[in-house]
Amino acid sequence: MLHTILADAGVSISDLKKNPSAVIEAAGGFPVAVLNRNTPAAYLVPAAAWEAIMDRLEDIELAEIVRARANEVGIPVNIDDL
C-alpha cells in the first residue's frame, strides 16, 4: 500500500525516541514525518513552522470574514459619541 508523506524527511519512531533533539536539529526547521513501519504516524513540526502555519490560518479566517462583510451597508458614527 502506498502512503503519501507530506514532508521532505522521515524518521522512524525508534530513531526519534533515541535522540529527539538530533532529529529536530537535522530537520533544519522543516517538518519531519514520523514513521511507524514505514507508514506516516505523525509529523514533527518545529515551533517556528507551526507558528507560521497558525498565522496563515488566522489570515485566511480573517479574509473570509472580510469577504462576508464586504457588501454590508455601513452605519454612520460620530467619533465623539463613542
Number of C-alpha atoms within 10 A of each C-alpha: 3 6 8 7 18 12 15 10 14 21 17 16 18 12 13 17 10 10 10 14 11 11 18 17 11 12 17 10 13 18 20 24 22 23 19 13 9 15 16 20 13 13 16 19 18 16 12 11 13 14 12 11 13 12 12 12 12 12 12 12 11 12 12 12 11 11 10 10 11 10 8 8 7 8 6 6 8 7 6 5 5 5
